[in-house]
């Protein structure tokens, strides 16, 4: 059988990738729209060398996660669940309480839900850094501003 070179997926070498650092200000950003944009950047969908099974994305820093907003009645109705693994071990926390205690988990949870549910998705999530306030500790990477 002859191999057709036109239908072969090009996988770039990891050494040849130029990964960038982006910074996003989440002030007054809608959670779902922000999470969609962040997941696309983490996966590398905005690059010409995008391949579904390859980590070709960039790093993202999110600041001001405390100032994120939701639409509709979600601020009063949204509930986050987690389970310890034991019987009766389900725990729930309201959105408003989670926003007070750990606002970075809101963004992490939304982006995690939009990434693949496998080892690639877990690897991609490590390239996302979320901070509740203005300050972050990634000045050495010289992040560029990403418009959302």
PyMOL commands that set and color helices and strands:
alter all, ss='L'
color gray80, all
select helices_A, chain A and resi 5-7+14-16+31-43+65-67+74-77+95-101+103-112+119-125+139-141
alter helices_A, ss='H'
color red, helices_A
select strands_A, chain A and resi 21-25+59-63+79-83+90-94+128-130+144-145
alter strands_A, ss='S'
color yellow, strands_A
deselect
rebuild
show_as cartoon
